Amino acid sequence: MIVSLSTVLLLGAVLAFMLRNRVLGTGGAIVAALFGFCLASTGAAPTINDALHSLADSLSRIG
C-alpha cells in the first residue's frame, strides 16, 4: 500500500507538472495511464468511481 501510494503521488506530481507546462505528448499519455492504473489500486478508487457515476447520472438528467 505504501509503495502504491508513493507511486500515485509521484505520478500525480509528474502529471501536474506536465499539465502546467503544457508538455503533453506521448510521454504525458504514458504518465497519465500509469497514474490511472496506480490510482485504481488505492483505497480512493471506489470513492472516485461513485463520484463519476453520480456526475454521469446528474448530466444525463439535465439533457
C-alpha positions as CSV (number, residue, x, y, z in Angstrom):
1,M,0.0,0.0,0.0
2,I,2.8,2.4,0.9
3,V,4.6,1.8,-2.4
4,S,1.3,2.2,-4.3
5,L,0.6,5.5,-2.6
6,S,4.1,6.8,-3.2
7,T,3.8,5.8,-6.9
8,V,0.4,7.6,-7.2
9,L,1.9,10.7,-5.6
10,L,4.9,10.7,-7.8
11,L,3.0,10.1,-11.0
12,G,0.4,12.7,-9.9
13,A,3.1,15.3,-9.4
14,V,4.7,14.5,-12.8
15,L,1.4,14.7,-14.5
16,A,0.5,18.0,-12.8
17,F,3.9,19.4,-13.8
18,M,3.3,18.3,-17.4
19,L,-0.2,19.8,-17.5
20,R,1.1,23.1,-16.0
21,N,3.9,23.4,-18.6
22,R,1.7,22.1,-21.4
23,V,4.1,19.3,-22.3
24,L,1.6,16.5,-23.1
25,G,2.9,14.3,-25.8
26,T,3.4,10.6,-25.8
27,G,5.2,10.7,-22.5
28,G,2.3,12.6,-20.9
29,A,-0.1,10.0,-22.2
30,I,2.0,7.2,-20.6
31,V,2.3,9.0,-17.3
32,A,-1.5,9.7,-17.3
33,A,-2.2,6.0,-18.0
34,L,0.2,4.8,-15.3
35,F,-1.3,7.3,-12.8
36,G,-4.8,6.0,-13.6
37,F,-3.7,2.4,-13.1
38,C,-1.9,3.1,-9.8
39,L,-4.8,5.2,-8.6
40,A,-7.2,2.4,-9.3
41,S,-5.4,0.1,-6.9
42,T,-5.7,2.5,-4.0
43,G,-8.5,2.9,-1.5
44,A,-9.6,6.1,-3.3
45,A,-10.9,4.1,-6.3
46,P,-14.4,3.4,-5.0
47,T,-14.9,7.0,-4.0
48,I,-13.8,8.3,-7.3
49,N,-15.9,5.7,-9.1
50,D,-19.0,6.7,-7.1
51,A,-18.4,10.4,-7.8
52,L,-18.1,9.8,-11.5
53,H,-21.3,7.7,-11.6
54,S,-23.1,10.4,-9.7
55,L,-21.8,13.1,-12.1
56,A,-22.9,11.0,-15.1
57,D,-26.3,10.4,-13.6
58,S,-26.7,14.2,-13.0
59,L,-25.6,15.1,-16.5
60,S,-28.0,12.5,-18.1
61,R,-30.9,14.0,-16.2
62,I,-30.1,17.5,-17.4
63,G,-30.1,16.6,-21.1
